[in-house]
Amino acid sequence: MHHAPPNTCFSLTPIGYVESDFADKFGVPRQPGLAPAANAQLVLSPPYDDPLAVRGLDAFSHVWVSFIFHQSPERWSPLVRPPRLGGNRKVGVFASRSTHRPNRLGLSLVELRGVDTRQGVRLALSGCDLVNGTPVVDIKPYLPWAEALPQAQAGFAPAPPEQLMVHFSATALDQLAKRADCDSLKALIEQVIGQDPRPAYQHSRPTERVYGVRLRDVDVKFTPRQNGEATTLEVVAIDSLAAER
């Protein structure tokens, strides 16, 4: 049996980039589909923006997107601390979906909402978990008969993460009401904040700290509240990022 020499290298060239609601990686859902209100565009780059390259793709409802975790460090470790385990238990990097991987490759299953070939190629995606500017290296159609295995074991992540209750202060609701995308932005905030993007080790610590998540063109400020044994998250302000520039 022949094996490639251990020092063989393969180069990857991005075929396009993602334009998404997530301005930076804090707050990005840890898996695709957890925030259905998150919209994105996958914009193909020359010479891959030829409409012939996506002929027939609009017949599929979902696609696999292979991408690079470009904001993750190039260093990696054989052990990682998954947030699902509270951030204090270690598993092997290949037994996780950590972004800190040897080749920084990611894979997301997303809904394909449309294919626009009027000027180059733009794919409209829903339920995306990719930060704005993510380099994409491949696209493949999803085949449910081959790739959906509901009986498969899911290790330490057997079910979706529990959603926390999200409340909006009167100030935040007033700020939302002024926007044309009020309803979709409110849904996006609930879906993203409800997954509690705080570092896992801070979940059990009582704190009045205010956190910020950048979504679309706003900075969403939120803080944890204790209601008896339960933690809820309150959105206290929704500030325009344009005001910071």
C-alpha positions as CSV (number, residue, x, y, z in Angstrom):
1,M,0.0,0.0,0.0
2,H,1.4,3.4,-1.0
3,H,1.1,6.4,1.3
4,A,1.8,10.1,0.5
5,P,5.1,11.3,2.1
6,P,4.4,12.8,5.5
7,N,5.7,16.2,4.3
8,T,3.4,16.4,1.3
9,C,1.5,19.8,1.3
10,F,-1.7,20.7,-0.5
11,S,-2.6,24.3,-1.3
12,L,-6.2,25.5,-1.1
13,T,-7.5,28.5,-3.0
14,P,-10.7,30.1,-1.8
15,I,-13.5,30.0,-4.3
16,G,-15.4,32.8,-2.6
17,Y,-16.2,34.6,0.6
18,V,-19.2,34.9,2.9
19,E,-21.1,38.1,3.7
20,S,-23.0,37.4,6.9
21,D,-24.9,39.0,9.8
22,F,-22.0,38.1,12.1
23,A,-19.5,41.0,12.2
24,D,-17.0,39.0,14.4
25,K,-16.7,35.5,15.8
26,F,-18.1,36.2,19.3
27,G,-21.7,35.2,19.2
28,V,-21.6,33.1,16.1
29,P,-23.7,29.9,16.6
30,R,-21.5,26.9,17.4
31,Q,-23.4,24.8,14.8
32,P,-25.3,25.6,11.6
33,G,-29.0,25.9,11.7
34,L,-29.3,27.0,15.3
35,A,-30.1,30.6,14.2
36,P,-32.5,30.3,11.2
37,A,-32.9,34.1,11.1
38,A,-29.1,34.4,10.3
39,N,-28.8,35.2,6.6
40,A,-25.7,35.2,4.5
41,Q,-24.5,35.5,0.9
42,L,-21.7,33.3,-0.5
43,V,-20.1,35.4,-3.2
44,L,-17.9,33.4,-5.6
45,S,-14.6,34.9,-6.8
46,P,-13.2,34.9,-10.3
47,P,-12.7,32.5,-12.1
48,Y,-15.1,30.4,-10.0
49,D,-17.9,32.9,-10.5
50,D,-18.9,31.4,-13.8
51,P,-22.7,30.6,-13.8
52,L,-21.9,27.3,-15.4
53,A,-20.2,26.1,-12.2
54,V,-23.5,26.3,-10.3
55,R,-25.8,25.0,-13.0
56,G,-28.4,22.7,-11.4
57,L,-27.5,23.7,-7.8
58,D,-30.8,25.5,-7.3
59,A,-32.6,22.1,-7.4
60,F,-31.1,21.3,-4.0
61,S,-32.5,22.8,-0.7
62,H,-29.3,22.5,1.3
63,V,-25.5,22.6,0.7
64,W,-22.3,21.6,2.4
65,V,-19.9,24.6,2.7
66,S,-16.3,23.8,3.3
67,F,-14.4,26.8,4.7
68,I,-11.4,28.1,6.6
69,F,-11.5,29.2,10.2
70,H,-9.5,32.3,9.2
71,Q,-9.8,34.0,12.6
72,S,-8.5,31.1,14.5
73,P,-4.8,30.8,15.4
74,E,-2.6,28.5,13.3
75,R,-1.4,26.7,16.4
76,W,-3.4,23.7,17.5
77,S,-3.5,21.2,20.4
78,P,-4.4,17.5,20.5
79,L,-6.8,18.3,23.4
80,V,-9.6,20.9,23.4
81,R,-12.3,22.1,25.9
82,P,-15.7,21.9,24.2
83,P,-18.2,24.5,25.4
84,R,-20.8,21.7,25.6
85,L,-18.8,20.2,28.4
86,G,-18.6,23.4,30.4
87,G,-15.2,24.4,29.1
88,N,-13.5,22.5,31.8
89,R,-13.3,18.9,30.4
90,K,-10.9,18.0,27.6
91,V,-11.5,15.7,24.6
92,G,-9.3,15.1,21.5
93,V,-9.5,17.7,18.8
94,F,-10.7,15.1,16.3
95,A,-13.5,14.2,18.7
96,S,-14.7,17.8,18.6
97,R,-15.8,20.6,16.2
98,S,-13.3,23.0,17.7
99,T,-12.1,25.8,15.4
100,H,-8.5,25.2,16.7
101,R,-7.7,22.4,14.1
102,P,-4.4,21.5,12.4
103,N,-5.7,22.7,9.0
104,R,-8.4,25.1,10.3
105,L,-11.0,23.5,8.0
106,G,-14.7,23.9,8.8
107,L,-17.8,22.2,7.4
108,S,-21.3,23.6,7.6
109,L,-24.7,22.4,6.3
110,V,-26.8,25.4,5.4
111,E,-30.1,26.0,3.6
112,L,-29.8,27.3,0.1
113,R,-32.4,30.0,-0.4
114,G,-31.4,31.1,-3.9
115,V,-28.8,31.3,-6.7
116,D,-28.2,34.6,-8.3
117,T,-26.1,34.6,-11.5
118,R,-27.0,38.0,-12.9
119,Q,-23.5,39.4,-12.0
120,G,-21.1,36.6,-11.2
121,V,-22.5,34.1,-8.7
122,R,-24.1,34.8,-5.3
123,L,-25.7,32.1,-3.2
124,A,-28.3,33.2,-0.6
125,L,-27.9,31.1,2.6
126,S,-30.0,30.7,5.7
127,G,-29.1,29.4,9.2
128,C,-25.5,30.2,8.5
129,D,-22.9,30.0,11.3
130,L,-20.1,31.7,9.5
131,V,-18.4,35.0,10.4
132,N,-18.4,37.8,7.8
133,G,-15.4,37.4,5.4
134,T,-15.0,33.6,5.9
135,P,-13.1,32.1,2.9
136,V,-15.0,29.2,1.3
137,V,-13.0,26.4,-0.4
138,D,-15.8,24.1,-1.7
139,I,-19.6,23.7,-2.1
140,K,-21.4,20.4,-2.4
141,P,-25.1,19.5,-2.5
142,Y,-26.6,17.8,0.5
143,L,-28.1,14.3,-0.1
144,P,-30.5,13.5,2.7
145,W,-30.8,9.8,1.8
146,A,-27.0,9.4,2.1
147,E,-26.2,11.8,4.8
148,A,-29.1,11.9,7.3
149,L,-28.6,9.2,9.9
150,P,-30.9,9.9,12.8
151,Q,-29.9,6.7,14.6
152,A,-26.2,7.8,14.7
153,Q,-24.6,8.4,18.1
154,A,-23.7,12.0,18.9
155,G,-21.2,11.5,21.8
156,F,-21.2,14.4,24.3
157,A,-23.6,16.5,22.1
158,P,-26.7,14.2,21.8
159,A,-29.1,17.1,21.4
160,P,-29.2,20.8,20.5
161,P,-28.0,23.2,23.3
162,E,-30.7,24.4,25.6
163,Q,-32.0,27.9,24.8
164,L,-32.0,30.5,27.5
165,M,-34.9,33.0,27.9
166,V,-34.1,36.4,26.3
167,H,-35.8,39.5,27.5
168,F,-35.5,43.0,26.0
169,S,-35.4,46.2,28.0
170,A,-37.7,49.1,27.1
171,T,-34.7,50.9,25.7
172,A,-33.8,48.0,23.4
173,L,-37.3,47.6,22.2
174,D,-37.5,51.3,21.3
175,Q,-34.2,51.0,19.4
176,L,-35.6,47.9,17.5
177,A,-38.8,49.6,16.6
178,K,-37.0,52.3,14.6
179,R,-35.5,49.7,12.2
180,A,-37.0,48.4,9.0
181,D,-35.7,44.9,9.8
182,C,-37.2,45.0,13.4
183,D,-38.8,41.6,13.3
184,S,-36.0,39.6,11.7
185,L,-33.3,41.4,13.8
186,K,-35.3,40.6,17.0
187,A,-35.6,37.0,16.0
188,L,-31.8,36.8,15.2
189,I,-30.9,38.4,18.5
190,E,-33.2,35.9,20.4
191,Q,-31.6,32.9,18.6
192,V,-28.0,34.1,19.0
193,I,-28.2,35.4,22.6
194,G,-30.4,32.5,23.7
195,Q,-27.5,30.1,23.0
196,D,-25.5,32.1,25.7
197,P,-22.4,33.1,23.8
198,R,-20.5,33.9,27.0
199,P,-17.4,31.8,27.6
200,A,-18.6,28.5,29.1
201,Y,-16.6,28.9,32.3
202,Q,-18.6,32.1,33.1
203,H,-22.0,30.5,32.8
204,S,-22.0,29.5,36.5
205,R,-20.6,32.8,37.8
206,P,-22.9,35.5,39.1
207,T,-22.0,38.7,37.4
208,E,-23.4,42.0,36.3
209,R,-21.0,42.3,33.3
210,V,-22.5,43.6,30.1
211,Y,-21.5,41.7,27.0
212,G,-21.7,42.8,23.3
213,V,-22.5,40.8,20.2
214,R,-22.2,42.4,16.8
215,L,-25.0,41.4,14.5
216,R,-25.6,43.1,11.1
217,D,-24.9,46.8,11.7
218,V,-25.5,46.9,15.4
219,D,-23.8,46.1,18.7
220,V,-26.2,44.2,21.0
221,K,-25.5,44.7,24.7
222,F,-26.8,42.0,27.0
223,T,-26.3,40.9,30.6
224,P,-27.2,37.8,32.6
225,R,-30.0,37.9,35.2
226,Q,-30.7,35.3,38.0
227,N,-34.3,34.3,38.5
228,G,-34.1,31.9,41.3
229,E,-32.1,28.9,40.0
230,A,-32.5,29.9,36.3
231,T,-30.4,32.3,34.3
232,T,-32.0,34.6,31.8
233,L,-30.3,37.1,29.5
234,E,-31.5,40.6,29.1
235,V,-30.8,42.8,26.0
236,V,-30.2,46.2,27.5
237,A,-29.2,48.2,24.4
238,I,-28.9,47.9,20.6
239,D,-26.4,50.5,19.4
240,S,-25.6,51.3,15.7
241,L,-22.1,50.4,14.7
242,A,-22.2,53.3,12.3
243,A,-22.2,55.6,15.3
244,E,-18.8,54.2,16.3
245,R,-17.1,55.1,13.1
